[in-house]
Amino acid sequence: MRGARPQAIEKHIAALANPPEIGSLLHAVDVFRGTLMVQSTLKPSAGVRPARR
């Protein structure tokens, strides 16, 4: 069965690791004026998800 499926491609996900960048992003999301749907999508409802290890 080897070779029956193509090998998975590892993808790296961009992340903000610098605390000032995170603060700037949260502030920008907080002052964003758009539709209710977009506002509710951007705002974290249960905090920030912990990083994978």
Rosetta blueprint (number, residue, H / E / L):
1 M L
2 R L
3 G L
4 A L
5 R L
6 P L
7 Q L
8 A L
9 I L
10 E L
11 K L
12 H L
13 I L
14 A L
15 A L
16 L L
17 A L
18 N L
19 P H
20 P H
21 E H
22 I H
23 G H
24 S H
25 L H
26 L H
27 H H
28 A H
29 V H
30 D H
31 V H
32 F L
33 R L
34 G L
35 T L
36 L H
37 M H
38 V H
39 Q H
40 S H
41 T H
42 L H
43 K L
44 P L
45 S L
46 A L
47 G L
48 V L
49 R L
50 P L
51 A L
52 R L
53 R L
